[in-house]
Amino acid sequence: MTLQGALPPVGTFVTGYRIFPFVGTIERPAQLFPQEAEVAQILEFSLLDLAASHQMKRLVRKGVPIKTPTYTVDGHLVWGATARIVQSLLERLGPLL
């Protein structure tokens, strides 16, 4: 993996955690080993598919209504802090897409 840079920190609403995302490139084929306690599933989408599926939605999570960017690709909903990280990445890559 080659580190390309960092994105701004993103806070989580329910837990109050701050996520410090980094962007890197991975050469194919790559063998990925998710941390089972943290990652339910690895999803791979093209940046163009993510950008095309962007919507702002109001979701209710743990009884708390939140307005968040969402991305739905192949029936998979990306929302919350993950969607805000994707949004930040797509904003920076916009001119290149």
C-alpha positions in Angstrom: 0.0 0.0 0.0 1.1 3.5 -0.8 -0.1 6.3 1.5 -1.5 9.2 -0.6 -2.6 11.6 2.1 -5.0 12.4 4.9 -8.5 13.6 5.0 -9.9 15.9 7.8 -11.0 14.2 11.0 -14.7 13.1 11.1 -16.7 12.9 14.4 -19.3 10.3 15.2 -22.6 11.5 16.6 -23.6 8.6 18.8 -20.2 7.6 20.3 -18.4 10.9 20.1 -15.3 9.3 18.5 -13.1 11.1 16.1 -11.9 9.2 13.0 -8.7 10.3 11.3 -9.0 8.9 7.7 -6.0 8.3 5.5 -6.1 7.6 1.8 -3.9 5.0 0.1 -3.6 3.0 -3.0 -3.5 -0.8 -3.0 -2.0 -2.8 -5.8 -4.1 -5.7 -7.1 -4.4 -8.5 -6.3 -4.5 -7.7 -2.6 -5.4 -9.9 0.3 -7.4 -8.0 2.9 -7.8 -9.1 6.5 -10.6 -7.2 8.2 -10.7 -6.9 12.0 -13.9 -8.9 12.7 -14.9 -6.8 15.8 -14.8 -3.7 13.6 -15.7 -4.7 10.1 -18.8 -6.6 9.1 -18.1 -6.7 5.4 -15.6 -5.3 2.9 -17.3 -3.4 0.1 -15.5 -2.3 -3.1 -17.2 0.3 -5.3 -15.9 2.6 -8.0 -15.6 6.2 -7.1 -17.9 7.1 -10.1 -20.6 4.7 -8.8 -20.3 6.3 -5.3 -20.5 9.8 -6.7 -23.5 9.0 -8.8 -25.4 7.5 -5.9 -25.0 10.4 -3.5 -28.2 11.5 -1.6 -28.8 13.5 1.5 -31.2 11.5 3.8 -32.7 11.9 7.2 -32.2 8.6 9.1 -33.1 7.6 12.6 -30.4 5.7 14.5 -30.7 4.7 18.1 -33.7 7.1 18.4 -31.7 10.0 17.1 -32.7 11.6 13.8 -29.7 12.6 11.7 -29.3 14.2 8.3 -26.4 12.6 6.6 -25.0 12.0 3.1 -25.7 8.5 1.9 -24.4 6.4 -1.0 -26.4 3.3 -2.2 -24.5 1.0 -4.6 -25.6 -2.5 -5.5 -28.2 -2.4 -2.6 -25.5 -1.5 0.0 -26.2 1.7 2.0 -23.2 3.7 3.1 -24.1 6.4 5.7 -23.0 8.2 8.8 -19.3 8.8 9.4 -18.3 6.5 6.6 -20.4 8.5 4.1 -19.0 11.8 5.4 -15.5 10.4 4.8 -16.5 9.3 1.3 -18.0 12.8 0.7 -14.8 14.4 1.7 -12.7 12.2 -0.6 -15.1 12.8 -3.5 -15.0 16.5 -3.0 -11.2 16.5 -3.2 -11.2 14.2 -6.2 -14.1 15.9 -8.1 -12.0 17.6 -10.8 -10.3 14.2 -11.5 -13.4 12.1 -11.8 
